[in-house]
Amino acid sequence: MGAVDALEKLAPVVLAFGCGVVLARRKVVPAESSKVFADYAFLFAVPCFLFGNIYRSDLGALFNWRAIGGYAAAACAAAALIGVLAWVLGVRDPRGVALRIMAAVQVNTAYFAVPVFIMLFGNAAPIFPVLLFQVCVLSLIIISIMELGRPDRVGSPARRLGSAVAASLMTPVVIACNAGIVLNLLPVTVPGVLLDSFTFVGDSASPVALFALGLHLGGSGIKIRGTTMEEVWITGFKCVALPLITYAVCRFVFGVEGEWLSYLVLIAAMPAPQNLFIFAQRYDVGVDMSASLVIKSSVVALLLLPLWTQLVAHPS
């Protein structure tokens, strides 16, 4: 994929995202409606897309365990590094450290990575193993730290943790992924008309999610002048250092090459997840910083996307 081809493939991303920003800034579409569009994408369209694609996929090729292991190792190494840096810089609350790890290591899969992969590759299936790793490993660790360190919750730590874990695993995206796997493995044939319906709805996930993100960013605005040094280094780590760490670990330690190496580096280059702000609000930790990191990392990731797209096209 040459530079021109990469830019051409990203044109729909820029169009959907940019129109959301412009319409919100000009108050043609209320910025507050971004939540409605985002909920539609996250709760309905993206699960439909993932279910249909996973059901039709070759799971043996989808679960490349060397690639998944490489990405997991890179994410764990990055998380340890961020934890040490946060502690050295004076963050003593374990929940604050966990929040910074989440901001710098986890990626925005449903709202950002899925539409980008659809535009670039016509398929977002490679994101699925990383999504499960995030939900079933990284997010559960973050939730555990947050729940166990929360002073205002009633009930035993085990009960609080169990409720949070159950809620995380029952999200529509995770249910759709698991249902796609189960029905793929079982001798069950999903009717074609149902799969076509999922495809019809799923095709709307990419533009709607990007449009919602554009509305959100256009309405909230970005205050560069008020950016703290902590926001700078976390955003820089997320959008630049993490993809480079992922490349180094996956290629030179785990021997991942070809398309999977490109997929993993590009996934790592995605911005901080939107649920970072949700977690911050829920546990009352770093709310303002989290909102700023979601917005600014999204803008930086979008600006760097053509560069990463070009680089992963020539991973050697």
C-alpha positions as CSV (number, residue, x, y, z in Angstrom):
1,M,0.0,0.0,0.0
2,G,1.6,3.2,-1.2
3,A,1.2,6.6,0.4
4,V,-1.4,7.7,-2.1
5,D,-3.4,4.4,-1.6
6,A,-3.2,4.8,2.2
7,L,-4.5,8.4,2.1
8,E,-7.3,7.3,-0.3
9,K,-8.4,4.6,2.1
10,L,-8.4,7.0,5.0
11,A,-10.5,9.6,3.1
12,P,-13.8,8.1,4.4
13,V,-12.4,8.2,7.9
14,V,-11.6,11.9,7.6
15,L,-15.0,12.6,6.0
16,A,-17.1,10.9,8.7
17,F,-15.0,12.3,11.5
18,G,-14.5,15.7,10.0
19,C,-18.2,16.2,9.3
20,G,-19.0,15.4,12.9
21,V,-16.6,18.0,14.1
22,V,-17.8,20.7,11.7
23,L,-21.5,20.0,12.3
24,A,-21.0,20.1,16.1
25,R,-18.9,23.3,15.9
26,R,-21.5,25.0,13.8
27,K,-24.2,23.7,16.1
28,V,-26.1,22.1,13.2
29,V,-26.2,18.8,15.1
30,P,-26.0,19.1,18.9
31,A,-22.8,17.8,20.3
32,E,-24.7,16.1,23.1
33,S,-26.3,13.8,20.5
34,S,-22.9,12.1,20.1
35,K,-23.9,9.8,22.9
36,V,-26.9,8.6,21.0
37,F,-24.8,7.9,17.9
38,A,-22.1,6.3,20.0
39,D,-24.6,4.1,21.9
40,Y,-26.1,2.9,18.6
41,A,-22.6,2.0,17.3
42,F,-21.3,0.4,20.5
43,L,-24.5,-1.4,21.7
44,F,-25.9,-2.5,18.3
45,A,-24.0,-1.9,15.1
46,V,-20.5,-3.0,16.2
47,P,-21.8,-6.2,17.9
48,C,-23.7,-7.1,14.7
49,F,-20.6,-6.5,12.7
50,L,-18.3,-8.5,15.0
51,F,-20.8,-11.4,15.3
52,G,-21.2,-11.8,11.5
53,N,-17.5,-11.6,10.8
54,I,-16.4,-13.9,13.6
55,Y,-19.0,-16.5,12.7
56,R,-17.7,-16.5,9.1
57,S,-14.0,-16.4,10.0
58,D,-11.5,-19.2,10.1
59,L,-10.8,-19.2,13.9
60,G,-7.6,-21.0,13.4
61,A,-6.2,-18.1,11.4
62,L,-7.9,-15.5,13.6
63,F,-6.4,-16.8,16.8
64,N,-2.7,-16.5,15.9
65,W,-1.4,-17.4,19.3
66,R,2.2,-16.2,18.6
67,A,0.8,-12.8,17.5
68,I,-1.6,-12.6,20.5
69,G,1.2,-13.6,22.9
70,G,3.5,-11.0,21.4
71,Y,0.9,-8.3,21.8
72,A,0.1,-9.4,25.4
73,A,3.7,-9.4,26.3
74,A,4.2,-5.9,24.8
75,A,1.1,-4.6,26.6
76,C,2.3,-6.0,30.0
77,A,5.8,-4.6,29.5
78,A,4.3,-1.2,28.7
79,A,1.9,-1.4,31.7
80,A,4.8,-2.1,34.0
81,L,6.8,0.8,32.6
82,I,3.9,3.2,33.0
83,G,3.3,2.0,36.5
84,V,6.9,2.7,37.5
85,L,6.9,6.1,35.8
86,A,3.7,7.1,37.5
87,W,5.1,6.0,40.9
88,V,8.4,7.9,40.3
89,L,6.4,11.0,39.3
90,G,4.6,11.0,42.6
91,V,1.3,9.1,42.0
92,R,0.8,7.1,45.2
93,D,-2.9,6.1,44.9
94,P,-3.1,2.6,43.3
95,R,-6.3,3.7,41.5
96,G,-4.4,6.7,40.0
97,V,-1.6,4.4,38.8
98,A,-4.2,2.0,37.3
99,L,-5.9,4.8,35.5
100,R,-2.7,6.0,33.9
101,I,-1.9,2.5,32.8
102,M,-5.3,2.2,31.2
103,A,-4.8,5.5,29.4
104,A,-1.4,4.6,28.0
105,V,-1.8,0.9,27.2
106,Q,-5.4,0.1,26.4
107,V,-6.8,1.1,23.0
108,N,-10.1,2.4,21.6
109,T,-11.3,-0.7,19.8
110,A,-15.0,-0.3,19.1
111,Y,-15.1,3.4,18.3
112,F,-11.8,3.9,16.6
113,A,-10.0,0.7,15.6
114,V,-13.0,-1.1,14.1
115,P,-13.9,1.7,11.7
116,V,-10.3,2.3,10.7
117,F,-9.7,-1.4,10.0
118,I,-12.9,-1.6,8.0
119,M,-11.7,1.3,5.9
120,L,-8.2,0.1,5.4
121,F,-8.6,-3.7,5.2
122,G,-12.3,-4.3,4.7
123,N,-12.3,-6.4,7.8
124,A,-12.0,-5.8,11.5
125,A,-11.6,-9.4,12.6
126,P,-7.9,-9.1,13.7
127,I,-9.1,-6.7,16.4
128,F,-11.2,-9.4,18.1
129,P,-8.4,-11.3,19.9
130,V,-7.0,-8.0,21.2
131,L,-10.4,-6.8,22.3
132,L,-10.9,-10.0,24.3
133,F,-7.5,-9.6,25.8
134,Q,-8.3,-6.1,26.9
135,V,-11.7,-7.0,28.3
136,C,-10.8,-10.3,29.9
137,V,-7.4,-9.4,31.2
138,L,-6.4,-5.7,31.2
139,S,-9.8,-4.3,32.1
140,L,-10.4,-6.9,34.8
141,I,-7.1,-6.0,36.4
142,I,-8.0,-2.3,36.3
143,I,-11.4,-3.0,37.7
144,S,-10.0,-5.1,40.5
145,I,-7.7,-2.3,41.6
146,M,-10.4,0.3,41.3
147,E,-13.0,-1.7,43.2
148,L,-10.7,-2.9,46.0
149,G,-9.4,0.7,46.5
150,R,-12.9,2.3,46.5
151,P,-13.8,3.4,50.1
152,D,-17.5,4.1,49.5
153,R,-18.6,0.7,48.4
154,V,-20.6,-1.6,50.6
155,G,-20.2,-5.4,50.7
156,S,-17.2,-7.6,50.7
157,P,-14.3,-6.9,48.3
158,A,-15.0,-10.2,46.6
159,R,-18.7,-9.3,46.0
160,R,-17.8,-5.9,44.7
161,L,-15.2,-7.3,42.4
162,G,-17.5,-10.1,41.2
163,S,-20.2,-7.5,40.2
164,A,-17.8,-5.4,38.3
165,V,-16.3,-8.3,36.5
166,A,-19.7,-9.7,35.5
167,A,-20.8,-6.3,34.2
168,S,-17.6,-6.0,32.1
169,L,-18.1,-9.5,30.6
170,M,-21.8,-8.8,29.8
171,T,-21.2,-5.9,27.4
172,P,-22.9,-6.4,24.0
173,V,-19.5,-6.4,22.2
174,V,-18.2,-9.3,24.3
175,I,-21.4,-11.2,24.1
176,A,-21.4,-10.8,20.3
177,C,-17.8,-12.0,20.1
178,N,-18.4,-15.0,22.3
179,A,-21.6,-15.9,20.4
180,G,-19.8,-15.8,17.1
181,I,-17.1,-18.1,18.4
182,V,-19.5,-20.6,19.9
183,L,-21.7,-20.8,16.8
184,N,-18.7,-21.0,14.6
185,L,-17.4,-24.1,16.5
186,L,-20.8,-25.8,16.8
187,P,-22.5,-27.6,13.9
188,V,-25.1,-24.8,13.8
189,T,-26.0,-23.0,10.6
190,V,-27.1,-19.4,11.1
191,P,-29.8,-18.6,8.4
192,G,-28.4,-16.5,5.6
193,V,-31.2,-13.9,5.9
194,L,-30.1,-13.3,9.6
195,L,-26.4,-13.0,8.6
196,D,-27.4,-10.5,5.9
197,S,-29.3,-8.5,8.4
198,F,-26.3,-8.4,10.7
199,T,-24.2,-7.3,7.8
200,F,-26.6,-4.6,6.9
201,V,-26.6,-3.1,10.4
202,G,-22.9,-3.8,10.9
203,D,-21.9,-1.8,7.8
204,S,-23.2,1.3,9.6
205,A,-20.9,0.8,12.6
206,S,-17.8,2.5,11.0
207,P,-19.2,5.8,9.8
208,V,-21.6,6.2,12.7
209,A,-18.8,5.6,15.3
210,L,-16.5,8.1,13.6
211,F,-19.3,10.6,13.2
212,A,-20.1,10.3,16.9
213,L,-16.4,10.8,17.8
214,G,-16.3,13.9,15.6
215,L,-19.4,15.3,17.3
216,H,-17.9,14.7,20.7
217,L,-14.6,16.3,19.9
218,G,-16.2,19.2,18.0
219,G,-18.5,20.0,20.9
220,S,-15.9,19.7,23.7
221,G,-13.1,21.5,21.9
222,I,-9.4,21.1,22.6
223,K,-7.4,23.5,24.8
224,I,-3.8,23.0,23.8
225,R,-2.6,25.8,26.1
226,G,-3.9,24.0,29.2
227,T,-2.2,20.7,28.4
228,T,-0.2,19.4,31.3
229,M,3.2,17.7,31.0
230,E,1.6,14.5,32.3
231,E,-0.9,14.6,29.5
232,V,1.9,15.1,27.0
233,W,3.9,12.1,28.1
234,I,1.0,9.8,28.4
235,T,-0.4,10.8,25.0
236,G,3.1,10.5,23.5
237,F,3.6,7.0,25.1
238,K,0.1,5.9,23.8
239,C,0.4,7.1,20.3
240,V,4.2,6.7,19.6
241,A,6.0,4.5,22.2
242,L,3.4,1.7,22.5
243,P,3.3,1.0,18.8
244,L,7.2,0.9,18.7
245,I,7.3,-1.4,21.8
246,T,4.7,-3.6,20.2
247,Y,6.7,-3.8,17.0
248,A,9.9,-4.6,18.8
249,V,8.5,-7.3,21.1
250,C,6.3,-8.9,18.5
251,R,8.9,-9.0,15.7
252,F,12.2,-9.6,17.6
253,V,11.0,-11.6,20.6
254,F,8.0,-13.6,19.2
255,G,9.0,-13.6,15.5
256,V,5.7,-12.2,14.3
257,E,5.9,-11.1,10.6
258,G,3.7,-10.1,7.7
259,E,0.1,-9.0,8.0
260,W,-0.2,-9.8,11.7
261,L,2.8,-7.5,12.6
262,S,1.1,-4.7,10.7
263,Y,-2.2,-5.3,12.4
264,L,-0.8,-5.3,15.9
265,V,1.3,-2.2,15.4
266,L,-1.7,-0.3,14.0
267,I,-3.9,-1.5,16.8
268,A,-1.4,-0.3,19.3
269,A,-1.4,3.1,17.6
270,M,-5.1,3.6,18.3
271,P,-6.0,6.3,21.0
272,A,-6.9,5.8,24.6
273,P,-10.3,4.1,25.1
274,Q,-13.4,6.1,25.7
275,N,-14.3,4.1,28.7
276,L,-11.3,5.6,30.4
277,F,-13.5,8.6,31.2
278,I,-16.3,6.3,32.3
279,F,-14.0,4.5,34.7
280,A,-12.6,7.8,36.0
281,Q,-16.2,9.1,36.7
282,R,-17.3,5.9,38.3
283,Y,-14.4,5.7,40.7
284,D,-13.8,9.5,41.1
285,V,-10.2,9.4,40.0
286,G,-8.6,11.8,37.6
287,V,-11.8,12.7,35.8
288,D,-10.6,15.9,34.1
289,M,-7.3,14.3,33.1
290,S,-9.1,11.3,31.7
291,A,-11.5,13.4,29.6
292,S,-8.5,15.4,28.2
293,L,-6.5,12.3,27.4
294,V,-9.4,10.7,25.5
295,I,-9.8,13.8,23.3
296,K,-6.2,14.6,22.8
297,S,-5.0,11.1,22.1
298,S,-7.8,10.7,19.6
299,V,-6.7,13.8,17.7
300,V,-3.0,12.8,17.8
301,A,-3.8,9.2,16.7
302,L,-5.9,10.5,13.8
303,L,-3.1,12.9,12.7
304,L,-0.5,10.1,12.9
305,L,-2.7,7.5,11.3
306,P,-1.4,8.2,7.7
307,L,2.2,7.8,9.0
308,W,1.5,4.5,10.8
309,T,-0.5,3.2,7.8
310,Q,2.4,3.8,5.6
311,L,4.9,2.3,8.0
312,V,2.9,-0.9,8.6
313,A,2.6,-1.3,4.8
314,H,6.4,-1.9,4.9
315,P,7.1,-3.5,8.3
316,S,10.5,-4.8,7.3
